[in-house]
Amino acid sequence: MALQRDYYSRSPEVLLVGLARRGDRNAFEEIVRRRQTWMRSLMRRCCGNATLADDLAQRVFLQAWRSIPQVQQPGRLGGWLKQLAINVWRQDLRRKDPLRNAEQRDEIAPPYEDSTAVALDLDRALAELADDARLCIVLSYHEGMTHDEISDLTSLPPGTVKSHIRRGTQRLQKLLSGYFDSTAAQDNS
């Protein structure tokens, strides 16, 4: 069993995807092992709640296991998983109360706590954004996607993506203005 695990851990992801497409659970487990930190991080940035993010990440991997035989390009697993993740997150949003964004943000569970105060404050600020704006910001800055890629992934028009990113960035700058003020004060000293 240890030799088999060692084999999977040393195998390229493309091979693992091919094996998982044929029903190899061990190959899929290795994919999950490699991708779970990234997936949880993406979900935490999207939803701003560590517990929900872990649940959503599990749903993504469950959906991935069910759908992996449909993967046409094993080398593009990351993009395929990202699409599944966004779909799972948006399905979760649709299940919730449509007035969810009107709630007081103080009542929402605290976002994932990172090891630095900056990351914690960023997560809190992201939680203040509307869902689509937060999604576009996370995909742009955290995942490094272009506006067109985000548009394709989310089915939002490119102009809407740009607006969400621009307005979301402006809102984040206001929410995190204390960092900018302290940086400017340090620069002037």
Kinemage of the C-alpha trace (Angstrom):
@kinemage 1
@onewidth
@group {chain A} dominant
@subgroup {mainchain}
@vectorlist {calphas} color= white
{ca met a 1} P 0.000 0.000 0.000
{ca ala a 2} L 2.857 2.403 0.845
{ca leu a 3} L 4.485 1.689 -2.524
{ca gln a 4} L 1.212 2.412 -4.288
{ca arg a 5} L 0.817 5.746 -2.452
{ca asp a 6} L 4.401 6.631 -3.289
{ca tyr a 7} L 3.680 5.882 -6.959
{ca tyr a 8} L 0.696 8.244 -6.979
{ca ser a 9} L 2.521 10.989 -5.100
{ca arg a 10} L 5.290 10.992 -7.718
{ca ser a 11} L 2.962 10.798 -10.737
{ca pro a 12} L 2.256 13.842 -12.900
{ca glu a 13} L -1.212 15.300 -12.477
{ca val a 14} L -2.156 14.560 -16.074
{ca leu a 15} L -1.604 10.845 -15.440
{ca leu a 16} L -3.617 11.019 -12.219
{ca val a 17} L -6.510 12.660 -14.057
{ca gly a 18} L -6.417 9.930 -16.698
{ca leu a 19} L -6.486 7.233 -14.023
{ca ala a 20} L -9.244 8.996 -12.067
{ca arg a 21} L -11.318 9.277 -15.267
{ca arg a 22} L -11.232 5.469 -15.360
{ca gly a 23} L -12.455 5.235 -11.756
{ca asp a 24} L -9.144 4.974 -9.877
{ca arg a 25} L -10.009 6.316 -6.404
{ca asn a 26} L -6.384 6.397 -5.269
{ca ala a 27} L -5.457 8.664 -8.173
{ca phe a 28} L -8.350 10.976 -7.320
{ca glu a 29} L -7.332 11.005 -3.649
{ca glu a 30} L -3.897 12.213 -4.711
{ca ile a 31} L -5.484 14.970 -6.820
{ca val a 32} L -7.496 16.049 -3.774
{ca arg a 33} L -4.365 15.966 -1.597
{ca arg a 34} L -2.558 18.224 -4.050
{ca arg a 35} L -5.427 20.631 -4.673
{ca gln a 36} L -7.270 20.848 -1.338
{ca thr a 37} L -5.305 23.768 0.155
{ca trp a 38} L -5.760 25.831 -2.994
{ca met a 39} L -9.469 24.954 -3.158
{ca arg a 40} L -10.114 25.834 0.477
{ca ser a 41} L -8.271 29.115 0.061
{ca leu a 42} L -10.313 30.014 -3.023
{ca met a 43} L -13.568 29.177 -1.255
{ca arg a 44} L -12.545 31.135 1.870
{ca arg a 45} L -11.820 34.198 -0.208
{ca cys a 46} L -15.157 33.859 -1.998
{ca cys a 47} L -17.431 33.273 0.978
{ca gly a 48} L -15.492 34.810 3.855
{ca asn a 49} L -16.367 31.977 6.232
{ca ala a 50} L -13.837 29.231 6.993
{ca thr a 51} L -16.399 26.617 8.002
{ca leu a 52} L -18.588 27.201 4.961
{ca ala a 53} L -15.500 27.293 2.734
{ca asp a 54} L -14.416 23.848 3.910
{ca asp a 55} L -17.928 22.508 3.277
{ca leu a 56} L -18.000 24.056 -0.195
{ca ala a 57} L -14.549 22.647 -0.994
{ca gln a 58} L -15.804 19.172 -0.073
{ca arg a 59} L -18.824 19.675 -2.328
{ca val a 60} L -16.521 20.707 -5.163
{ca phe a 61} L -14.411 17.581 -4.807
{ca leu a 62} L -17.503 15.379 -4.573
{ca gln a 63} L -18.828 16.972 -7.768
{ca ala a 64} L -15.379 16.566 -9.335
{ca trp a 65} L -15.340 12.841 -8.551
{ca arg a 66} L -18.750 12.423 -10.153
{ca ser a 67} L -17.821 14.477 -13.213
{ca ile a 68} L -14.166 13.633 -13.793
{ca pro a 69} L -14.941 11.137 -16.578
{ca gln a 70} L -16.144 14.149 -18.586
{ca val a 71} L -12.795 15.971 -18.390
{ca gln a 72} L -11.659 16.381 -21.978
{ca gln a 73} L -8.266 18.006 -21.339
{ca pro a 74} L -6.497 16.484 -18.315
{ca gly a 75} L -3.816 19.193 -18.476
{ca arg a 76} L -6.425 21.841 -17.692
{ca leu a 77} L -7.640 20.362 -14.425
{ca gly a 78} L -7.089 23.609 -12.478
{ca gly a 79} L -9.428 25.600 -14.691
{ca trp a 80} L -12.022 22.836 -14.637
{ca leu a 81} L -11.903 22.664 -10.824
{ca lys a 82} L -12.132 26.444 -10.610
{ca gln a 83} L -15.278 26.365 -12.758
{ca leu a 84} L -16.788 23.693 -10.512
{ca ala a 85} L -15.887 25.741 -7.435
{ca ile a 86} L -17.550 28.886 -8.737
{ca asn a 87} L -20.653 26.916 -9.709
{ca val a 88} L -20.869 25.266 -6.267
{ca trp a 89} L -20.423 28.622 -4.528
{ca arg a 90} L -23.071 30.309 -6.664
{ca gln a 91} L -25.497 27.406 -6.096
{ca asp a 92} L -24.992 27.869 -2.370
{ca leu a 93} L -25.737 31.588 -2.716
{ca arg a 94} L -28.959 30.883 -4.614
{ca arg a 95} L -30.146 28.546 -1.845
{ca lys a 96} L -29.836 31.287 0.738
{ca asp a 97} L -32.108 34.195 1.494
{ca pro a 98} L -31.938 36.740 -1.357
{ca leu a 99} L -31.703 39.521 1.239
{ca arg a 100} L -28.555 37.978 2.686
{ca asn a 101} L -26.393 40.915 1.600
{ca ala a 102} L -28.694 43.315 3.425
{ca glu a 103} L -27.815 41.783 6.804
{ca gln a 104} L -25.491 43.505 9.206
{ca arg a 105} L -21.991 42.247 8.464
{ca asp a 106} L -21.267 42.080 12.202
{ca glu a 107} L -23.623 39.094 12.410
{ca ile a 108} L -21.660 37.107 9.846
{ca ala a 109} L -19.129 34.584 11.138
{ca pro a 110} L -15.599 35.962 11.132
{ca pro a 111} L -13.591 35.264 7.991
{ca tyr a 112} L -10.763 32.783 7.827
{ca glu a 113} L -8.025 33.966 10.164
{ca asp a 114} L -4.632 34.126 8.521
{ca ser a 115} L -1.353 34.407 10.377
{ca thr a 116} L -1.033 38.126 9.654
{ca ala a 117} L -3.243 41.053 10.583
{ca val a 118} L -3.191 42.279 6.990
{ca ala a 119} L -4.679 39.054 5.645
{ca leu a 120} L -7.324 39.057 8.378
{ca asp a 121} L -8.277 42.641 7.612
{ca leu a 122} L -8.369 41.851 3.894
{ca asp a 123} L -10.732 38.931 4.498
{ca arg a 124} L -12.986 41.170 6.597
{ca ala a 125} L -12.962 43.832 3.905
{ca leu a 126} L -13.745 41.258 1.202
{ca ala a 127} L -16.721 40.096 3.269
{ca glu a 128} L -18.106 43.638 3.002
{ca leu a 129} L -18.352 43.411 -0.793
{ca ala a 130} L -21.385 42.166 -2.686
{ca asp a 131} L -21.090 38.538 -3.771
{ca asp a 132} L -20.389 39.133 -7.482
{ca ala a 133} L -17.901 41.930 -6.757
{ca arg a 134} L -16.074 39.733 -4.217
{ca leu a 135} L -15.996 36.864 -6.716
{ca cys a 136} L -14.518 39.066 -9.461
{ca ile a 137} L -11.923 40.554 -7.083
{ca val a 138} L -10.864 37.128 -5.801
{ca leu a 139} L -10.589 35.664 -9.288
{ca ser a 140} L -8.656 38.673 -10.550
{ca tyr a 141} L -6.216 39.262 -7.705
{ca his a 142} L -6.063 35.912 -5.900
{ca glu a 143} L -6.275 33.660 -8.961
{ca gly a 144} L -4.605 36.041 -11.452
{ca met a 145} L -7.356 35.736 -14.047
{ca thr a 146} L -7.999 38.301 -16.789
{ca his a 147} L -11.316 40.101 -17.172
{ca asp a 148} L -12.198 37.937 -20.167
{ca glu a 149} L -11.373 34.733 -18.289
{ca ile a 150} L -13.547 35.847 -15.381
{ca ser a 151} L -16.333 36.719 -17.794
{ca asp a 152} L -16.140 33.270 -19.386
{ca leu a 153} L -16.027 31.528 -16.009
{ca thr a 154} L -18.873 33.462 -14.371
{ca ser a 155} L -21.051 34.228 -17.417
{ca leu a 156} L -20.993 37.900 -16.414
{ca pro a 157} L -20.546 40.410 -19.259
{ca pro a 158} L -16.956 41.730 -19.526
{ca gly a 159} L -18.078 45.275 -18.740
{ca thr a 160} L -19.790 44.070 -15.572
{ca val a 161} L -16.649 42.201 -14.529
{ca lys a 162} L -14.568 45.347 -15.031
{ca ser a 163} L -17.073 47.423 -13.060
{ca his a 164} L -17.148 44.916 -10.205
{ca ile a 165} L -13.353 44.891 -10.046
{ca arg a 166} L -13.045 48.681 -10.261
{ca arg a 167} L -15.770 49.425 -7.719
{ca gly a 168} L -14.723 46.541 -5.478
{ca thr a 169} L -11.121 47.731 -5.505
{ca gln a 170} L -12.233 51.260 -4.647
{ca arg a 171} L -14.352 49.921 -1.781
{ca leu a 172} L -11.438 47.814 -0.513
{ca gln a 173} L -9.157 50.857 -0.639
{ca lys a 174} L -11.630 52.761 1.530
{ca leu a 175} L -12.056 49.880 3.953
{ca leu a 176} L -8.307 49.369 4.214
{ca ser a 177} L -7.392 53.064 4.118
{ca gly a 178} L -5.672 52.767 7.509
{ca tyr a 179} L -2.933 50.738 5.841
{ca phe a 180} L -2.443 53.350 3.165
{ca asp a 181} L -2.408 56.205 5.689
{ca ser a 182} L 0.211 54.473 7.866
{ca thr a 183} L 2.343 53.688 4.806
{ca ala a 184} L 2.205 57.317 3.688
{ca ala a 185} L 3.119 58.475 7.202
{ca gln a 186} L 6.114 56.112 7.239
{ca asp a 187} L 7.217 57.343 3.802
{ca asn a 188} L 7.121 60.967 4.965
{ca ser a 189} L 9.257 60.317 8.062
